[in-house]
Amino acid sequence: MFVLAGLILALLLPSPWRWVALGVCLFLFPFEVAFWHRRVRGQKKAVGAHTLIGATGRTVTVCRPRGQAKIGGETWAVRCEGGANLGDEVKVVARDDLTLIVERLAAP
C-alpha cells in the first residue's frame, strides 16, 4: 500500500517532494508487511463446502429432492428432502461431498 502511494505521490508532487514521499513510503513498506504478517499468521483458512453450513440462499431450480441453489454467491448442487420450489429460501444443514443438504425455510 505504501509503495503504491509513494508511486502516485511521485507522479503528482513537484521534484524535491516526490523523492521525499517515495523515500518515506519505501521506508514504511517493511513495517506494513510485518504488521500484516503478524495479523494473519495462525488464522485458519475458511474455504470449502463445510464453511457454508448455516448459510442461507435461494433455489435456482426446483429441488425434489435434488436441485441447485445460489449460496454465498455461488451455485451449488443441493438436496432438500422436504422439497423446495424455485426461489425458496433454504438453509444449509450439512454436506455430502460437494452436495449441500438444505432445509427450506418457512415463508415470512
Secondary structure, DSSP 8 states (H G I E B T S, - for coil): -HHHHHHHHHHHS-HHHHHHHHHHHHHHHHHHHHHHHHHHTT-----SGGGGTT-EEEESS-BSSEEEEEETTEEEEEE-TT-B-TT-EEEEEEEETTEEEEEE----
